[in-house]
């Protein structure tokens, strides 16, 4: 029986699906990392803008009340800080890190679905539960879903690629031991019940 299942497998199809799965895994993780990078930039951008706005208000009040002896220096300082606040406001309109972060998160969510579907297809192909013909049809559907996601995807930076590679290779961000998986599951679904 096992020999019959082996004979029904298409190893070339399985190899191709595994390769596509690997590419989607990297793309998904890279878009997650790029979304994180953009969100941190957005937070910094907003924090700096708030800080300079507060400083601008303070220097204006000091200037208005005449608490500093040198009126010219106070006026120049207030004007300079107002200029910086204006530049930061314009930059926040030009560099829309919040929107960019959301776009990367959206693509990552779409690629997550493709990634998990590829994983299911690999399991079905390896177990013999899916015929090569059905496997090819599902592969083609997944390739189209990945293509659609990639066509809408914003560009990633080399920093995001580096973080994705580090996360996947060194930090094992997508892998779990059997024991770790058992800890997520209810007792009735655990495989290594005695070890938990």
C-alpha positions, 0 to 999 in steps of 0.5 A: 500500500505504501509502495502504491502511494510512493508510485502515485507521487510526482516528485518534480511537482513536490520539489517545485511546490516546496521551492515556491513555498520557500519563496513565499515564506521569505516574502511574507517575513520580509513584508512583516519586517518592512511593516515593522521598520515603517511603523518605527519610522512613523512613531519617530516621525510623530514623536519628533514632531510633537517634541518640536511643536511643544518646544515651539509653543514654549519658546513662543510663550517665553518670547511673548512674556518677555522672560528672556532678556535678548528679544532678537535671540528669542525671536530667532529661536522661535522662528527657527523652531517654527521652521523645523516644525513646518519642515517636519509637518511637510515631511510627514505629508511626503513620507507616509510611513503609517500608510506604508506600514499598513500596505506591507501588513496587508501584503503580509496577510495575503502572503500568509494565506498563500504560505499556509495553503502551500504548506497544506499542499505539501502535506497533501502531496507527501501523504498521497492525499492529493493526486498530481493532477489536483496538486498541479491545479492547486499549485497554479491557483496558489501561483496566481494568488502569489502573483496578485499579492506581489503585483500590489506589493510595495517595495522592500528595503535591504534592511527588511530582507536582512531582518527576515533572513536573520529571523528565519535562519537564526531565530527560527521564527517559523519553527516549533519543536513538537513539545512547543506545539503540544503546549499550544494544544489542549491535552487531548490533542497533544502527541507527547503527553508525558513530556508536557 
